[in-house]
Amino acid sequence: MPADHLDATFAALADPTRRAILARLALGETSVNELAQPFDISLPAISRHLKVLEKAGLISRGRAAQSRPCRLNPRQFKTAADWLNQYREYWEESFDRLDEYLRKLKYQRNKSKQDKSKQKENPHAHSPRKH
Amino acid sequence: MPADHLDATFAALADPTRRAILARLALGETSVNELAQPFDISLPAISRHLKVLEKAGLISRGRAAQSRPCRLNPRQFKTAADWLNQYREYWEESFDRLDEYLRKLKYQRNKSKQDKSKQKENPHAHSPRKH
């Protein structure tokens, strides 16, 4: 996959209408007219978004002249996800560190509670001995 | 995560220099000067890329006035990957279908080879009976 195709894919994903179009296509193949219905934008605007998505490899379109049905092209989603998933070890590591920090915090809080309740039971336990 | 933050994240990823900067930062925190060395672009250009990455939440920068060291912010990688991974079932399904198709193709090819070799062993096996 050439780098510029990954450029086009990420650029295509950087728009909420295009992401909503992809979410709609996840429900199944559809014509441009059907696709446009839930969106409050013109047919030419939808067509422009579809061109961007098609160029990015995220959708493909049928050849039927009138409707040119659109469908998801899952392979390109995988290419983009694979690029991001290279960094998985970093976010997992950072969540592990956060998890460890929270566990330490919980341990210290419990320990301090226990110490306080011990002190209540035996208030002179830690006071200096009188000679 | 507001939608526009996901817009900024995908837009930031749509550039090969910015993706290369992220790959460099995966090796460890670094200053802007060190970061600029392998790239054949000016320091101000690198700074502009860093601003885009910082705004997108993909990196964060230290406060030391001179160097302002940069590091990856793995949480935002996860947010973008999570969005794409919603579509995982589609690419897995499409690869399953491809896999099934290839298995069928292989089966048919093997079967046709076997039929041919059987015919060589017994060339009249399938010829019509004479009455």
Interface residues (C-beta under 8 A of the other chain):
Chain A: A3 D4 L6 D7 A8 T9 F10 A11 L13 A14 D15 P16 R19 L22 A26 L72 P74 R75 F77 K78 A80 A81 W83 L84 N85 Q86 Y87 R88 Y90 W91 E93 S94
Chain B: A3 D4 L6 D7 A8 T9 F10 A11 L13 A14 D15 P16 R19 L22 A26 L72 P74 R75 F77 K78 A80 A81 W83 L84 N85 Q86 Y87 R88 Y90 W91 E93 S94
